[in-house]
Amino acid sequence: QVQLAESGGGLVQAGGSLRLSCTASRSTIIPFIMGWHRQAPGKQRESVASINIRGNIYILDSVKGRFTISRDSANNTIYLQMNNLSPEDTAVYYCFVDSMRGQGTQVTVSS
């Protein structure tokens, strides 16, 4: 059974950076799409970034220029580099691989 391992969340001051990683282990096939959702308290879940097997990338408008997604296909790992973080980025960030979702990692940005 495929397992998702997320890491990299934490507490950072506004303007700081964090790097999230997510590895899909025990996968016998190459995932078609991998990415990140986030959900802040009282808000709907939104898709932050994704990258598919063809290398096509989606980035949420509000984080363009600040967030970068990359993929290490050989290791079924993706990274979300988040720079110039703002309190509005505070949320639980969930990795997703095809139809599976990880347990989430908390990102808190203090002002």
C-alpha positions as CSV (number, residue, x, y, z in Angstrom):
1,Q,0.0,0.0,0.0
2,V,1.3,3.4,-0.9
3,Q,2.3,5.7,2.0
4,L,2.8,9.4,1.9
5,A,5.4,11.0,4.1
6,E,5.3,14.7,4.5
7,S,7.8,16.9,6.3
8,G,9.0,20.5,6.5
9,G,6.1,22.4,8.2
10,G,6.6,24.6,11.1
11,L,6.5,28.1,12.5
12,V,8.2,31.0,10.7
13,Q,8.0,34.7,10.8
14,A,6.5,36.7,7.9
15,G,9.0,37.0,5.1
16,G,10.6,33.7,6.0
17,S,10.9,30.5,4.0
18,L,10.0,26.8,4.5
19,R,10.4,23.8,2.3
20,L,7.9,21.0,2.3
21,S,8.6,17.6,1.0
22,C,6.4,14.6,0.3
23,T,7.5,11.1,-0.6
24,A,5.2,8.4,-1.9
25,S,6.7,5.1,-0.8
26,R,5.8,1.6,-1.7
27,S,4.4,2.8,-5.0
28,T,4.6,0.3,-7.8
29,I,3.6,2.8,-10.5
30,I,4.7,6.3,-11.3
31,P,2.1,8.8,-10.0
32,F,0.4,10.9,-12.7
33,I,0.1,14.0,-10.5
34,M,1.6,15.1,-7.2
35,G,1.0,18.3,-5.4
36,W,-0.2,20.2,-2.4
37,H,-3.5,21.4,-1.1
38,R,-3.9,23.6,2.0
39,Q,-6.7,24.4,4.3
40,A,-6.8,27.3,6.8
41,P,-9.3,27.3,9.7
42,G,-12.7,28.3,8.6
43,K,-11.8,28.3,4.9
44,Q,-12.2,25.9,2.0
45,R,-9.4,23.7,0.9
46,E,-7.5,25.1,-2.0
47,S,-5.0,23.6,-4.4
48,V,-1.7,25.3,-4.0
49,A,0.6,23.7,-6.5
50,S,0.8,20.5,-8.6
51,I,3.1,18.9,-11.1
52,N,2.2,16.0,-13.4
53,I,4.2,13.3,-15.0
54,R,4.6,15.5,-18.1
55,G,6.1,18.3,-16.0
56,N,3.1,20.5,-16.4
57,I,2.9,22.8,-13.3
58,Y,0.0,24.6,-11.7
59,I,0.6,27.3,-9.1
60,L,-2.2,29.1,-7.2
61,D,-2.3,32.8,-8.3
62,S,-1.8,34.1,-4.8
63,V,1.5,32.3,-4.3
64,K,3.0,32.7,-7.7
65,G,6.4,34.2,-7.5
66,R,6.8,33.0,-4.0
67,F,6.2,29.2,-4.1
68,T,7.9,26.7,-6.3
69,I,7.1,23.1,-6.8
70,S,9.6,20.5,-8.0
71,R,9.6,16.8,-8.5
72,D,12.2,14.1,-8.1
73,S,10.5,11.4,-10.1
74,A,13.1,8.8,-9.4
75,N,12.2,8.9,-5.8
76,N,8.5,9.8,-6.1
77,T,9.2,12.9,-4.1
78,I,7.9,16.4,-4.5
79,Y,9.0,19.6,-2.9
80,L,7.3,22.9,-2.2
81,Q,9.7,25.8,-1.7
82,M,7.8,28.6,0.0
83,N,9.5,32.0,0.2
84,N,8.4,35.4,1.5
85,L,5.7,33.7,3.6
86,S,2.8,35.8,4.9
87,P,0.3,35.1,7.7
88,E,-2.3,34.4,5.0
89,D,-0.3,31.3,4.1
90,T,-1.0,29.8,7.5
91,A,-2.8,26.5,7.0
92,V,-2.4,22.7,7.1
93,Y,-0.7,21.7,3.9
94,Y,-1.6,18.3,2.5
95,C,0.4,16.4,0.0
96,F,-1.6,14.5,-2.6
97,V,-0.5,11.9,-5.1
98,D,-3.1,11.0,-7.7
99,S,-6.2,10.3,-5.5
100,M,-4.4,9.9,-2.2
101,R,-3.8,12.6,0.4
102,G,-1.3,12.7,3.2
103,Q,-2.1,13.6,6.8
104,G,-1.0,17.1,6.5
105,T,1.7,19.3,8.0
106,Q,1.1,22.6,9.8
107,V,2.5,25.8,8.5
108,T,2.2,28.8,10.7
109,V,3.4,32.2,9.7
110,S,3.6,34.9,12.4
111,S,3.3,38.6,11.7
